[in-house]
Amino acid sequence: MRCTALWALALGAACGGSDGARVLHPQSSHAPLSLAADENMVLIPDGKYIAGSTPEERAAAYDDFQSATMTDTAREQHWFETEEDRHQIALPAFRIDLMPVTQAQYAELVTAGKAPPPSIADAELARFSWTSSTPPHDRLDHPVVLVTWEEASRYCAWRGELRGQPRRLPTAAEYEKAARGTGGLAYPWGNTFEPAKLNSATGGPKDTVPAGELAAGASPFGVLGMAGNARQWTSTAAGAGAYLVKGSAWDDHAGVGRAASGRATPAIERAANIGFRCAGPP
């Protein structure tokens, strides 16, 4: 779904969308894209799902990474050894964004004076930096990146205030269930890495692409962009001053982005390959 499609949904969202009982903040008319995205959140039902990975899955992921990069960096640095062994987890129902938050949606928070424009002092990544308070014009419908954990959390809370219902970053467990369904798939679409179903360093443009562009990579629940394009912040702490980032990005290779995998990342990190999405009650 492109940014223009979200504009088509904006009027209904700003007026309360399909749930007229919700109380909207008076400034909701200034956030049509964010509220349109909110209307399209996906319900993940309560119940158990298979979490974690088997030693065999991790070994295969290391082999896939080595085949794609001709290096054994992942295995040498034990990237996947923090993954829990397979087990079942029961979660209550929740909603999660259909797609990652886009540059245009996040711009509504910046315009409201609630966050600084995303930028980075790195010439190689200048294409991701905003000019003043404006996102790069050629990537309005791409996932927003260069946001810290606190800024991502702030956006979700702000959107929740406009909607009249709490919004937050998903937990790592919620992200995993939304990504793999209940049957324990390694990737959102299945158990093998398929380059055509995500934006990665294998055959990708070495850059972000519009959110939701690769619908073939949808999860069993129909959630888009859970692997590839941009990694995503979660609310799950991963050590002092760090949080777990799930998914994978445009510069990642095979093996990374499996639903069970994640990476501890400093909350202050402002990276061109990390974005986010919001979650909330059913």
C-alpha positions in Angstrom: 0.0 0.0 0.0 1.5 3.3 -1.1 1.3 6.7 0.7 -1.4 7.8 -1.7 -3.5 4.9 -0.7 -3.2 5.9 2.9 -4.4 9.4 2.0 -7.5 7.8 0.6 -8.2 6.3 4.0 -7.3 9.4 5.9 -10.7 11.1 5.9 -12.5 8.1 7.5 -9.8 7.7 10.1 -9.8 11.4 11.1 -13.6 11.2 11.5 -13.5 8.1 13.7 -13.2 5.5 11.0 -15.1 2.3 11.7 -15.2 2.9 15.4 -17.2 6.0 16.1 -17.2 5.3 19.8 -13.5 6.3 20.1 -12.8 9.8 21.3 -10.3 11.7 19.1 -8.1 14.5 20.1 -9.0 17.8 18.6 -5.7 17.8 16.7 -6.5 14.5 15.0 -7.2 16.3 11.8 -3.5 17.1 11.6 -2.6 13.4 11.6 -4.7 11.8 8.8 -2.0 9.3 7.7 -1.3 8.1 11.2 -4.9 7.6 12.0 -5.5 5.8 8.7 -2.7 3.4 9.6 -4.3 3.0 13.0 -7.6 1.9 11.4 -5.7 -0.8 9.5 -4.1 -2.5 12.6 -4.3 -6.3 12.5 -5.9 -8.3 15.3 -3.8 -11.1 16.6 -6.0 -13.5 18.6 -5.2 -14.7 22.0 -3.7 -18.2 22.4 -0.5 -20.1 22.2 2.2 -19.9 19.5 5.5 -21.7 19.0 8.4 -19.4 20.0 12.2 -19.8 19.7 14.2 -22.0 17.4 15.8 -25.4 17.3 19.6 -26.0 17.1 19.0 -27.3 13.5 17.2 -24.1 12.5 20.1 -22.0 13.9 22.6 -24.1 12.1 20.7 -23.8 8.8 20.6 -20.0 9.4 24.4 -19.9 9.8 24.8 -21.9 6.6 22.4 -19.6 4.7 24.3 -16.5 5.9 27.6 -18.0 4.9 26.3 -19.0 1.4 25.0 -15.5 0.9 28.0 -13.6 2.1 30.9 -16.0 1.6 31.9 -15.3 5.2 31.1 -17.1 8.4 30.8 -13.9 10.5 27.4 -14.9 11.9 28.6 -18.2 13.2 32.0 -16.9 14.5 30.2 -14.1 16.4 27.4 -16.4 17.7 24.6 -14.2 16.4 21.8 -16.6 16.9 22.9 -18.3 20.1 20.8 -15.9 22.3 17.6 -17.4 20.7 15.6 -19.5 23.1 14.9 -23.2 22.3 11.5 -23.9 20.8 8.6 -23.7 23.3 5.0 -22.5 23.5 3.9 -19.1 24.8 0.4 -18.0 25.4 -0.4 -14.3 24.7 -3.5 -12.3 25.2 -5.1 -10.8 22.0 -3.5 -7.5 20.7 -3.5 -5.4 17.6 -0.4 -4.5 15.6 0.2 -2.2 12.7 -0.2 -3.7 9.3 3.0 -2.1 8.1 5.9 -0.2 9.7 5.4 3.5 10.4 6.2 5.5 7.3 8.2 8.7 6.8 5.0 10.6 6.0 3.2 9.2 9.1 6.1 10.1 11.3 6.2 13.6 9.8 2.9 14.3 11.4 4.6 13.9 14.8 7.4 16.1 13.8 5.0 18.8 12.4 3.2 18.7 15.8 6.5 19.6 17.5 6.7 16.3 19.4 10.0 15.0 17.9 13.1 16.2 16.0 13.4 15.5 12.3 15.3 12.2 11.8 18.9 12.9 10.6 22.4 11.5 10.8 25.9 13.0 10.3 27.1 10.3 7.8 27.6 11.3 4.2 27.0 7.7 3.0 23.5 7.7 4.7 22.6 11.3 3.8 19.7 10.0 1.6 17.8 9.1 4.8 18.2 12.4 6.5 15.3 14.9 6.5 15.7 18.5 5.2 14.4 20.7 8.0 11.1 19.1 9.0 10.5 17.4 5.7 11.1 13.7 4.8 13.0 13.0 1.6 10.4 13.5 -1.1 11.2 10.2 -2.9 10.6 8.0 0.2 7.5 9.3 1.9 6.0 5.8 1.9 9.2 4.1 3.0 9.6 3.0 6.6 10.9 5.9 8.8 14.4 5.2 10.1 16.9 7.1 12.1 14.6 7.2 15.1 15.7 6.2 18.6 13.7 3.9 20.9 12.4 6.8 22.9 11.2 8.6 19.7 9.5 5.5 18.4 7.8 5.0 21.7 6.7 8.7 21.7 5.1 8.4 18.3 3.0 5.4 19.4 1.9 7.1 22.6 1.0 10.3 20.6 -1.0 8.3 18.1 -2.8 6.6 20.9 -3.7 9.9 22.4 -5.2 11.0 19.1 -7.1 7.8 18.8 -8.3 7.7 22.3 -6.8 4.2 22.9 -3.4 3.2 24.1 -0.6 2.6 21.5 2.9 1.4 22.3 5.7 -0.6 20.8 5.0 -4.3 20.6 6.8 -6.7 22.9 9.3 -9.0 21.3 6.9 -11.9 21.9 4.1 -10.1 20.2 6.3 -9.3 17.2 7.3 -12.9 17.0 3.8 -14.2 17.0 2.5 -11.7 14.5 5.5 -12.6 12.2 5.3 -16.4 12.3 1.8 -17.3 13.2 1.0 -20.1 15.6 2.8 -22.9 13.8 6.4 -21.7 14.4 7.4 -20.8 10.8 11.1 -19.6 10.6 10.2 -16.7 8.4 6.8 -15.0 7.9 6.1 -16.9 4.7 7.7 -20.3 5.5 10.8 -22.1 6.7 13.2 -21.2 4.0 14.8 -17.9 3.0 13.2 -16.6 -0.2 14.8 -13.3 -1.5 11.8 -12.4 -3.6 9.6 -12.1 -0.5 11.6 -9.4 1.4 13.9 -6.5 0.8 17.3 -7.6 1.8 20.9 -7.4 0.8 20.3 -10.4 -1.4 19.0 -9.0 -4.7 17.6 -5.9 -3.1 18.2 -2.2 -4.1 20.5 -1.7 -1.0 18.0 0.8 0.3 14.5 0.9 1.8 11.5 0.4 -0.4 7.8 1.4 0.2 6.3 -0.2 3.2 4.1 -3.1 2.3 5.5 -3.3 -1.2 6.3 -7.1 -1.0 2.9 -8.5 -0.1 4.2 -12.0 -0.9 6.1 -11.9 2.3 3.1 -11.4 4.5 2.8 -13.4 7.7 0.1 -16.0 8.4 -1.9 -13.2 10.0 -1.4 -11.0 7.0 1.0 -8.6 8.6 3.5 -7.0 6.2 7.2 -6.1 6.5 8.0 -8.3 9.5 11.2 -9.3 7.8 13.3 -7.1 5.4 13.3 -3.4 4.7 13.9 -2.2 8.2 14.5 -3.8 11.6 12.0 -2.7 14.2 12.2 -1.6 17.8 10.3 -3.6 20.5 9.4 -2.7 24.1 11.4 -5.7 25.4 14.5 -4.7 27.4 17.7 -6.4 26.5 20.2 -5.2 29.1 21.1 -1.9 30.5 19.9 0.9 28.2 19.1 -1.5 25.4 16.0 -3.0 23.8 15.4 -6.0 21.5 15.2 -5.2 17.8 13.3 -7.7 15.6 13.0 -8.4 11.9 15.7 -7.6 9.4 16.7 -4.8 7.1 17.6 -3.8 3.5 21.3 -4.5 4.3 20.8 -7.9 6.0 21.4 -11.3 4.6 19.8 -14.8 4.8 19.5 -16.2 8.3 18.8 -12.7 9.8 15.1 -11.8 10.1 13.8 -15.1 11.2 10.9 -14.6 13.7 12.9 -16.1 16.5 15.9 -13.9 16.0 16.6 -10.5 17.5 19.4 -8.2 18.4 20.0 -6.2 21.6 20.4 -2.5 20.5 21.2 0.6 22.5 18.1 2.7 23.0 19.9 5.8 21.8 20.8 4.1 18.4 19.9 6.2 15.4 20.3 3.8 12.5 19.3 3.8 8.8 18.1 0.2 9.1 15.9 0.5 12.2 12.3 1.6 12.2 9.2 0.5 14.2 5.5 -0.2 14.3 2.9 0.2 17.0 0.7 -2.2 18.9 -2.2 -1.9 21.3 -5.2 -3.6 22.9 -7.7 -5.7 20.8 
